[in-house]
Amino acid sequence: MPRQKTECNSVFIRLIRRIRFLSQRKFFVEIEGKSSEIKEIDRGCPQGSVLGPVLFNLYTGMVKDSLPLCAKITSYADDSYVVLADSDQEELIKKTEECISTHIDRLEEIGMIVNQSKTETILFGKEHQPVLINV
């Protein structure tokens, strides 16, 4: 059963989206003295900012609340590792598919983009047969 989403999460997301630090920003690219046209950017925060990692951790920390209690999640930078265990292989595959789907949906709900081609699964067990897990 998933953890309960709190009202605090919704308030926090609305607050973060209103911070000028994260909106109304522009960028351009300069290569060998030539500059691109100026464009607006509506995602992320300035690279190298002190506030960036803090906001990222707070923002993505809410995603943990949407996973089942049996799932353990560890994150480093923008990578997440979800660990599940079960003695029944078929049940583990089912839990894994549901958990990954929920995790991706929740990240996308808060505006994160998930590169599914970089999403991988690994199954440890006694049998040495390949197992297909749908992501």
C-alpha positions as CSV (number, residue, x, y, z in Angstrom):
1,M,0.0,0.0,0.0
2,P,1.4,3.4,-0.9
3,R,2.3,6.0,1.7
4,Q,-0.2,8.9,2.0
5,K,0.5,12.0,0.0
6,T,0.4,15.0,2.4
7,E,-1.2,18.4,1.8
8,C,2.3,19.8,2.6
9,N,3.6,18.3,-0.7
10,S,1.1,20.2,-2.8
11,V,1.8,23.4,-1.0
12,F,5.5,22.9,-1.4
13,I,5.2,22.3,-5.1
14,R,3.1,25.4,-5.6
15,L,5.6,27.4,-3.6
16,I,8.6,26.1,-5.5
17,R,7.0,26.9,-8.9
18,R,6.4,30.5,-7.8
19,I,10.0,31.3,-6.8
20,R,11.4,33.7,-9.4
21,F,14.8,31.9,-9.0
22,L,13.2,29.0,-10.9
23,S,11.1,30.9,-13.5
24,Q,11.4,33.8,-15.9
25,R,15.0,32.8,-16.8
26,K,16.7,33.2,-20.1
27,F,19.8,31.6,-21.6
28,F,22.1,31.6,-24.6
29,V,25.0,29.6,-25.8
30,E,28.3,31.1,-26.8
31,I,30.8,29.2,-28.9
32,E,34.0,30.7,-30.3
33,G,32.7,34.2,-29.8
34,K,29.4,33.6,-31.5
35,S,26.2,33.7,-29.5
36,S,22.9,31.9,-30.1
37,E,19.6,33.8,-29.8
38,I,18.3,34.2,-26.3
39,K,15.7,31.7,-25.2
40,E,13.5,31.2,-22.1
41,I,14.0,28.2,-19.9
42,D,11.3,26.8,-17.7
43,R,12.9,23.8,-16.0
44,G,15.7,23.3,-13.5
45,C,17.6,25.9,-11.6
46,P,20.9,27.6,-12.4
47,Q,23.8,25.2,-12.7
48,G,26.3,25.5,-9.9
49,S,23.9,27.3,-7.6
50,V,24.1,26.4,-3.9
51,L,20.3,26.3,-3.7
52,G,19.9,23.8,-6.6
53,P,20.8,20.6,-4.8
54,V,18.8,21.5,-1.8
55,L,15.7,22.3,-3.9
56,F,16.2,19.1,-5.9
57,N,16.4,17.0,-2.7
58,L,13.3,18.6,-1.2
59,Y,11.3,18.4,-4.5
60,T,12.1,14.8,-5.3
61,G,11.9,13.7,-1.7
62,M,8.2,13.9,-2.0
63,V,8.3,11.1,-4.6
64,K,9.2,8.6,-1.9
65,D,5.8,9.1,-0.3
66,S,4.1,7.6,-3.4
67,L,6.0,4.3,-3.2
68,P,4.8,1.2,-1.4
69,L,6.1,0.8,2.2
70,C,7.9,-2.3,1.2
71,A,10.1,-0.3,-1.3
72,K,13.3,1.2,-0.2
73,I,14.5,4.1,-2.3
74,T,18.0,5.6,-2.4
75,S,18.9,8.6,-4.4
76,Y,22.2,10.2,-5.5
77,A,22.1,13.4,-7.5
78,D,19.4,12.7,-10.1
79,D,19.6,8.9,-9.9
80,S,17.2,6.8,-7.9
81,Y,17.5,3.2,-6.8
82,V,14.4,1.4,-5.7
83,V,14.9,-1.9,-3.9
84,L,12.2,-4.5,-3.4
85,A,12.4,-8.0,-1.9
86,D,10.0,-11.0,-2.0
87,S,10.5,-14.7,-1.7
88,D,8.0,-15.3,-4.6
89,Q,9.6,-14.3,-7.9
90,E,6.3,-13.7,-9.7
91,E,5.1,-11.5,-6.9
92,L,8.4,-9.6,-6.9
93,I,8.1,-9.0,-10.7
94,K,4.6,-7.7,-10.2
95,K,5.6,-5.4,-7.3
96,T,8.6,-4.1,-9.3
97,E,6.6,-3.3,-12.4
98,E,3.9,-1.5,-10.3
99,C,6.5,0.4,-8.2
100,I,8.5,1.6,-11.2
101,S,5.4,2.7,-13.0
102,T,4.2,4.6,-9.9
103,H,7.7,6.1,-9.4
104,I,7.8,7.4,-13.0
105,D,4.3,8.7,-12.9
106,R,4.9,10.7,-9.7
107,L,8.2,12.2,-11.1
108,E,6.4,13.3,-14.2
109,E,3.5,14.7,-12.1
110,I,6.0,17.1,-10.5
111,G,7.5,18.1,-13.8
112,M,10.6,15.8,-13.9
113,I,11.5,14.1,-17.1
114,V,12.3,10.4,-16.9
115,N,14.7,9.0,-19.5
116,Q,13.1,5.5,-19.7
117,S,16.0,4.3,-21.9
118,K,18.2,4.7,-18.9
119,T,15.8,2.8,-16.6
120,E,17.1,-0.6,-15.7
121,T,16.1,-3.5,-13.5
122,I,18.2,-6.3,-12.0
123,L,16.9,-9.4,-10.2
124,F,19.0,-11.2,-7.7
125,G,18.1,-14.7,-6.8
126,K,19.0,-18.4,-6.7
127,E,18.0,-19.1,-10.3
128,H,20.1,-17.9,-13.2
129,Q,17.4,-17.4,-15.7
130,P,16.8,-14.0,-17.4
131,V,13.6,-12.3,-16.2
132,L,11.7,-9.7,-18.2
133,I,10.4,-6.8,-16.2
134,N,8.2,-4.4,-18.1
135,V,9.0,-0.7,-17.5
